[in-house]
Amino acid sequence: RRELTLKGTSRAFINDSPVPLNILKELGVNLVDLHGQHDHQMLLDNETHIDMLDNAGGLEKILFDYKTSYQKLNFKLKELSTILNREVQLREKQDLYRYHLDQINEVSPDPNEDEIIKQELLILENSERIVSSINSINYSLYEDENSARDRILRARNILDQLLIIDPVFQEQRDEIVNSVAIIDEIMKFLQSYSSKIDYSSERLENRRERLSQINSLRKRFGGTLESVLAYKNKVESEIELSNNF
């Protein structure tokens, strides 16, 4: 609906809602076909010619198929453009990726290797203290003239005598025997541990150098060894993709 006032102004409405005049015109073309003395002027509008031609030739189905195919083609062309750009980016980065991969492979770290080396270094750097402490324990439990093991055995012998008088001491006597076995197991473990400490200045330096190499990779490629190995996998995949694009 369009209202004209005596003052020469007008207002346009669609479903009683005010709208700009141009919107009313766009909608009106699709709803109302006015015929008058200037009908022929439509033939002078270039934008109408293609629709007249298609309608006259009954080409609606062909036109629909064409538009559908055209949209699919545009989508594929954009997809191809994205892929080709990806290939260019990969090839541009390939030398850098190979350089990074060579740096990582030169060290070739294992998962969690830095934490393992840190623990090993802690042992090597404190090996003298560890051995000294184990020897001190061994002396207190075994080698001292009044060692803990000997005193416990003497207590066991006393309980053996008390058992003759009253069997109520049997449980305590058994506990003392168990404590002797526990002491023997503890010393067996400590001596075995001490014998496995492979200390040498060369090995200590080797472990420090290895940790330094791994830390250098961590600083360059992610901050953690896990990040370094993840980056290595990514680079290998990118190089493989570039070679077989």
N, C-alpha and C positions, 0 to 999 in steps of 0.2 A: 504494500500500500504506500502511496505517496500523496502527501497533503500539500496543497499550494495555498498560500495565504494571500490576502488582498495587498499586502505590502510587497509581494514579489518573492518572499522566502518560501522554502519548502522543507518538509521533513519526510524521511523514508523509514518504513517499518517492515519487519519480517516477523510474522507471528506476534504482532503487537510489541516487538522489541525494537527500539531505535537502532538503525544501522547507517553507515556512511552510504552516500548515493552510489558510489562505484560498486559496492557489494550488491546493492539492489539490481544494478545493471547486469552484473555477472550472472546473478541468479535468474533474472528475468529472461535472458537469452535462452536459457535451458527450459523455461516453463511456458513462455508465450512466444508465438511467432506472429508478428504484426505484418500485415500486408497493406501496402499503400503505394502511392505514386512513385516512391523512391526505392521500391524493391530491387530494381536492377543494380542499385549501388552495392549490394552484397557481392555481386559478381566482380566488383572492382577491388574487393578485399583479398589480397594474396593469401592470407592465412586460411581462408575457407576453401581454396581451390583443391588442396590435397584430399580433404575429406569428401568433397563432391566427386572427385575422381574415384576414390575407393568405394564410395557408396554406389555409384553408378555401375561399377564393374563387379559388384558383389564380392569384394575382396576382403571382407571383414575377417574371415577365418585365416586367410593367408597373412593378413596384417597382424593378427594376434600371434600367429606362429613366428612371424618375423621378429616382433617385439620381444617375445620370450627368448628366442635364440640370440637376439642382440644383447639382451641383459646377461645371458649366460656367457656370451663371448666376452663382454666387458669384464665380468667377474674373473674369467680365466686369464684375461690379459693383465689385470691387476695382480692376480696370483703369480703369474709368470714374472712380472716386473719385480715383485717382492723376492721371489726365488733368485732371480738374476742379481739383484742387489746383494742378497745374502752371499751368493757365490763370490762377488767382487770383494765384499768385506772379508770373507774367509781367506781369499788368496792374498789380500793385502796384509793380513795378520799372520800368514803361514810362517814366514821367516822368524817373526817374533816368537810364535808358539814353539817352533823347532828349537830356538835358542833357549827358551825357558825349559823345555823338556830335556834338553841336553844337560842343563844345569842340575835339574832334579835327578836325572838318571846317573849323573856322575857320582852323586852321594848315595843314591838308591836307598833311602831310609825305609825301615820296616814300621808297620803300625805300632805306636806306643814305644818306639825304640828310645826316644829321648828320656822318658820316665824310667825305663829299665837302666839306662846308662847312669842317670842321676843316682839311683839306688846303688848301683855298682860302685860309683865314685865315692859315695858316702861310706861304703864298707872299706874300699881301698885306702881312703884318706884317714880312716880310723882303725886300720888293721892292727897297728901296734897296740892301741888301747884295748881292742877286742881280745887279742891273744894274751895280753897281760892280765886282763880281767878273768879270762877262762883259766889261766894258770893259777890265779889267786883262789878261784873257786875250787879247783882241783886240790890245791894244797889244804884248804880248810876242810874239805870233805874226805880226802883220802890220805895225803902224804904227811900231814902234821902228826906228830907222835900222839896227840890227843885229838885226832880228827873226829868230825861229827859222825862219820860212819862207824868208827871204832866205839865211840861212846854209846851209840844206838845198839850195837851188837852186845856191849856189856849189859845194857838195860834188858835186852832180850834174854841173856843168860840168867839174869836175876829173876825175870818172870818165869823162866823154865823151872827154877827152883820153887817159886811160889805156887806154880801149878801142881806140884807134888802135894802141897798142903791143901790148896783149894782150887778146884777147876774154874772158879768164877773169873780167873785171870786169863782165860783162854782167848777171849776176844781181844783184849789189850795186847796180848803176846802176838796174835796174828796181825794186828795193825802195825806193830813195830816191824815185823818181818816184811810187810808190804812197803813200809817207809824205806827200808834198805833197798828193796827192788826199785823203788821210785828214784832214789839217789843214784843207783847204778845206771838207770835209763837216762837220767839228766846228764850225767857225766859222759855217757856214750854219745849223746847228741852233741854236747859241747865240744868234745874232742874231734868228732867228725866234722863239725862246722869249722873248727880252727884249722884242720888239715886241708880244707878246700879253699882257704883264702890264698889266692894266687897273686901275691903282691910282688911287684917289681916296678922300678921307676919308669921302665919302658912302657909297661902296660898302663900305668897311671897316666902317662903322657898321651898314649894312644887313645884312651877313653876320653880324655879332655879334648883332644883334637877332633875326635868323632862328634862329640856333643857340640863343639863350636861350629862344625860344618852343618849340622842339623839346625842349630839356632839361626844360622845365616839364612837357610832356606825359609825358616819360619818368618823371619823379618821381611823377606822379599815376597812371599807368596801366601800370606793369610794370617800369621800370628800364632797358629797352632800346627802341629804336625798333621793332625787330621785334615786341616784346611789345605795344607800342601799336597797331600795325597789326593784330595778331592779335586784340586786344581789340575794335578797331573792327569787324572782320568778325563777331565773335561778337555784338556789340550789334546790328548791322544784321540779323543772322539772327533774334535774339530779338524785335526789333521787328516784323519781317516775320511771324514765327510768331504773335505776339500779335494782329496785325491780321487774320490769316487763320486763326484757331484753329479 
